[in-house]
Amino acid sequence: MIVTGALCWWNELPEDLDRCVRGLASIADRVVALDGAYARYPTATPRSSEAECDAIRKAASDMGMDCMILQPDHLWAGQVQKRSALLSLASIGTDWIATVDADHIITTGTEARRYLERATGVDVISVPFWTPPNPDRTPSERSAGLWHEQQAGYTFDIPQLYRALPGLRVEKRHWWYSAYKNGQKVWLWGGDGGPALPIVRMPADYLVEHRCLYRTPEQIRVSRGFLNDREKVVDLTGQEDDQPGLFAPQWDYERMPA
């Protein structure tokens, strides 16, 4: 059995990437890391620093993981396009995919992998996500969006482990995952109708620490600007990514989006 970690990243602290990859090693055999910002993101660039690549590469080497780092020469249209590309790359030669962002730290034991090995009829697995509070900052200083603030100190089950089904991709929203099973299109998470696969909770000890409230003030500021612009795009188009003919990005760095 092969488990591949799918890491979506851009402009992160090397120490955050280091922690993320080392935690990922507790469930995954290898990591595919896809770089690059979104076209409508403030300060967007196609590639991150070499120090960030070095952090990913070294952590993977230290943990005995295979590592593939991909850096584009263009900006992504948005989260949907980038995450779809990442899932397609991570699906090659693997049985399961574990999706992570740079502010995720996985803690689990060997029983989780044993469960994946024997899981039959299971294609989507949710795991507990815990958002540690950051009492040293005010809400506006620590949260890009209201949902981050509302999740502070709480644990929620969120899908994270996906069987590498044919055509695994993201559609319209960054959390709408689809694929094909037995020749039929199915939704793995989210979606706008049609057959949906059951989501099974990981029975083994497993925790993802979601450190979104500990990102740098500048990361939080530009993320808030992006999220406010994304709301306008969704209201107008019903999906999240940039499209030809759309209005220029409108970045509000003060309002905390819902």
C-alpha positions in Angstrom: 0.0 0.0 0.0 1.2 3.5 -0.9 0.0 6.7 0.7 0.9 10.0 -0.9 0.7 13.3 0.9 -0.6 16.1 -1.4 0.8 19.4 -0.1 -0.5 22.7 -1.6 1.8 25.6 -0.6 3.1 29.0 -1.5 5.1 31.7 0.4 5.2 29.8 3.7 7.6 29.9 6.6 10.2 27.1 6.1 9.7 26.0 9.7 6.0 25.5 9.1 6.7 23.4 6.0 9.2 21.4 8.0 6.6 20.6 10.7 3.9 19.8 8.1 6.1 17.3 6.2 7.4 15.6 9.3 3.8 15.1 10.6 2.7 13.9 7.2 5.4 11.1 7.4 3.3 9.4 10.1 0.7 8.4 7.5 2.4 8.9 4.1 5.2 7.2 2.2 5.9 10.2 -0.1 4.9 13.8 -0.6 4.0 15.7 -3.7 4.3 19.4 -3.1 2.8 21.9 -5.6 3.9 25.5 -5.4 2.4 28.7 -6.8 -0.1 31.5 -6.0 -3.5 32.2 -7.4 -4.0 34.9 -10.0 -6.3 36.9 -7.8 -4.1 36.7 -4.7 -2.3 39.8 -3.4 1.4 39.8 -4.0 1.0 36.7 -6.1 4.1 35.0 -7.7 4.4 31.7 -9.5 7.1 30.3 -7.2 8.2 30.4 -3.6 11.7 30.7 -2.2 14.4 28.1 -2.5 14.5 28.0 1.3 10.9 26.7 1.3 11.8 24.0 -1.2 14.9 23.0 0.9 12.7 22.7 4.0 10.3 20.3 2.3 13.1 18.3 0.7 15.1 18.0 3.9 12.1 17.1 6.1 11.1 14.4 3.6 14.6 13.0 3.5 15.0 13.0 7.3 11.7 11.0 7.5 12.5 8.6 4.7 9.9 9.9 2.4 10.1 10.2 -1.4 9.6 13.8 -2.4 8.4 15.5 -5.6 8.4 19.4 -5.7 6.7 21.1 -8.6 7.0 24.8 -9.3 5.1 26.3 -12.1 6.0 29.3 -14.4 2.6 30.8 -14.2 -0.1 31.8 -11.7 -3.0 29.4 -11.0 -6.5 30.6 -11.9 -7.4 29.7 -8.3 -7.7 27.0 -5.6 -9.9 24.8 -7.8 -7.4 24.6 -10.6 -4.3 24.2 -8.4 -5.8 21.6 -6.1 -7.2 19.6 -9.1 -3.7 19.6 -10.6 -2.2 18.5 -7.3 -4.7 15.6 -6.9 -4.0 14.4 -10.4 -0.2 14.4 -9.8 -0.6 12.7 -6.4 -2.9 10.0 -7.8 -0.1 8.5 -9.9 1.0 5.1 -8.5 -0.7 5.4 -5.1 -3.6 3.9 -3.2 -4.5 6.7 -0.9 -4.0 10.5 -0.8 -3.7 12.6 2.3 -4.3 16.3 1.6 -2.5 18.9 3.6 -1.8 22.6 3.7 1.4 24.1 5.2 -0.4 25.0 8.5 -1.4 21.3 9.1 0.4 19.0 11.5 -0.7 15.4 11.6 -0.3 13.2 14.7 -1.1 9.6 14.4 0.2 6.1 15.0 0.7 2.9 13.1 -2.9 1.8 13.5 -4.1 4.4 11.1 -2.0 2.9 8.3 -3.2 -0.6 9.2 -6.8 0.6 8.9 -6.1 2.0 5.4 -4.6 -1.4 4.4 -7.6 -3.4 5.4 -10.3 -0.8 4.6 -12.7 -2.3 2.0 -15.7 -0.4 0.5 -14.2 2.8 2.0 -13.1 5.7 -0.3 -13.3 8.8 1.9 -12.1 9.1 5.5 -12.6 12.1 7.8 -10.3 12.9 10.6 -10.4 15.3 13.6 -9.1 18.8 12.8 -8.2 20.9 15.9 -7.7 24.6 15.6 -5.5 25.7 18.6 -6.5 29.2 19.9 -4.0 32.0 19.8 -4.7 34.1 22.9 -1.8 36.5 22.2 -3.6 38.1 19.3 -6.9 39.8 18.9 -9.5 38.1 16.5 -8.7 40.6 13.7 -4.9 39.9 14.1 -5.2 36.1 14.1 -8.1 35.1 11.8 -8.4 35.7 8.0 -12.1 34.6 8.0 -14.8 34.3 10.6 -14.9 30.5 10.3 -11.2 30.4 11.5 -12.2 32.4 14.5 -15.3 30.3 15.2 -13.2 27.1 15.0 -10.6 28.3 17.6 -10.3 25.8 20.4 -12.7 23.3 18.7 -12.2 20.0 17.0 -14.2 19.1 13.8 -14.2 16.1 11.6 -13.1 17.0 8.0 -12.4 14.6 5.1 -8.7 14.3 4.5 -7.9 10.8 3.2 -9.1 9.8 -0.3 -8.7 6.6 -2.2 -7.0 7.4 -5.5 -10.1 6.9 -7.7 -10.0 7.7 -11.4 -10.5 11.3 -12.3 -10.1 12.6 -8.8 -10.4 16.4 -9.0 -11.8 19.6 -7.5 -14.8 21.4 -9.0 -16.2 24.9 -8.5 -15.3 25.2 -4.8 -12.0 24.2 -3.3 -13.7 21.6 -1.1 -15.9 20.0 -3.8 -14.1 16.7 -4.6 -15.3 14.4 -7.4 -14.1 11.2 -9.1 -15.4 8.2 -11.0 -16.3 4.9 -9.4 -17.6 2.0 -11.5 -17.8 4.3 -14.4 -20.1 6.8 -12.6 -19.2 10.3 -11.5 -19.5 10.6 -7.7 -18.8 13.3 -5.1 -16.3 12.6 -2.3 -16.9 15.9 -0.5 -19.3 18.7 -1.2 -20.8 18.9 -4.6 -24.0 20.3 -6.2 -26.0 17.1 -6.5 -25.6 13.6 -7.8 -24.3 10.4 -6.1 -22.1 11.0 -3.1 -19.8 8.4 -1.5 -20.1 7.8 2.3 -17.5 9.5 4.5 -16.2 7.2 7.1 -14.5 8.5 10.3 -11.0 7.3 11.0 -11.3 4.8 13.8 -7.7 5.0 14.9 -6.1 7.8 16.9 -5.5 10.7 14.5 -5.4 14.4 14.8 -4.7 17.3 12.4 -3.6 20.5 14.2 -4.7 23.4 12.0 -2.5 26.3 12.9 -4.2 28.9 10.9 -4.4 31.3 13.8 -0.5 31.3 14.1 0.3 32.4 10.6 2.2 35.6 10.3 0.2 38.9 10.4 1.1 39.5 6.7 -0.1 36.1 5.7 -3.4 36.7 7.5 -3.8 40.2 6.0 -3.3 39.1 2.4 -5.4 35.9 2.9 -8.3 38.1 4.1 -8.0 40.3 1.0 -8.1 37.2 -1.2 -11.1 35.7 0.7 -13.1 38.9 0.4 -12.4 39.0 -3.3 -13.3 35.3 -3.7 -16.7 35.9 -2.1 -17.5 38.4 -4.9 -16.3 36.0 -7.6 -18.5 33.2 -6.2 -21.5 35.5 -6.0 -21.1 36.5 -9.6 -20.0 33.2 -11.2 -21.0 30.4 -8.8 -17.4 29.2 -8.6 -14.1 30.4 -7.1 -11.5 30.7 -9.8 -10.5 33.6 -12.0 -12.1 33.7 -15.4 -11.6 35.7 -18.6 -13.6 39.0 -18.4 -13.9 39.1 -14.6 -13.5 42.4 -12.8 -10.1 43.2 -11.4 -9.4 41.8 -7.9 -11.0 43.8 -5.1 -9.0 43.3 -1.9 -10.6 44.3 1.4 -8.0 43.7 4.1 -10.2 44.9 7.0 -13.5 43.0 6.7 -13.5 39.5 8.0 -15.4 37.4 5.5 -18.1 34.9 6.7 
